[in-house]
Amino acid sequence: MKKGLTIILTLALGFGLGWWLNEMNRFAEAVATDTENPDVHSNDSVIVLENSEIGKEDFDEFFYKFMIEPDFQKSRIKFPLEFVGFKVGSRGVETDTIYLKKDQWEHNLYYLNESAIPVIYDNNEMQLKDTDERVFVWSGVENGTYVTSYFRRIVGKWFLVKEEDLST
């Protein structure tokens, strides 16, 4: 009787241990596959890239596409978007900050409805320094318009991160 019980326990333990080792092996293979192909679980995995591996998107090319394509524009805004404006009824004195959700955003054409815009550079080569931040200011002439849009390059791609409308 003891001999039969020992054989049954040994077989059960062997099958259980074999099953557990097989599951551990499958898990290890899945982890190895994920590390070889980061696109498999890019939504729930953290991928660390060296700065040299990240292609830096050109701001001018990004901004043109940002203005003309509504879907692209929404995809390149960090929601909820911080939006600063004057409080209603404060007559341009007190500001208020709200956070816009994706469904509250309306497509902005920026300067596309205009025939020309002024461009000011920070050097004689007419090139901006390669930084990861840009500020776009729409300042009207004697009409009270003053809108500032803040862009930041995040992992090589440009995003609108804040907007201020201090128009009077």
Long-range contacts (C-beta under 8 A, 24 or more apart in sequence): 49-155, 54-155, 54-156, 55-156, 56-130, 56-153, 56-156, 57-153, 57-156, 57-157, 57-158, 59-128, 59-134, 59-151, 59-153, 59-158, 62-157, 62-158, 63-110, 63-136, 63-151, 63-158, 66-158, 66-160, 67-108, 67-109, 67-110, 67-111, 67-112, 68-109, 68-112, 70-107, 73-105, 73-107, 73-108, 73-160, 74-102, 74-105, 74-107, 76-157, 76-158, 76-159, 76-160, 77-102, 77-105, 77-159, 77-160, 78-154, 78-159, 78-160, 78-161, 79-105, 81-105, 81-160, 81-161, 81-162, 81-163, 82-161, 82-162, 82-163, 83-162, 83-163, 83-164, 83-165, 84-162, 84-163, 84-164, 84-165, 84-166, 85-164, 85-165, 85-166, 86-165, 86-166, 86-168, 91-168, 92-166, 92-168, 95-166, 110-136, 110-138, 110-149, 111-138, 134-158, 140-167, 144-168
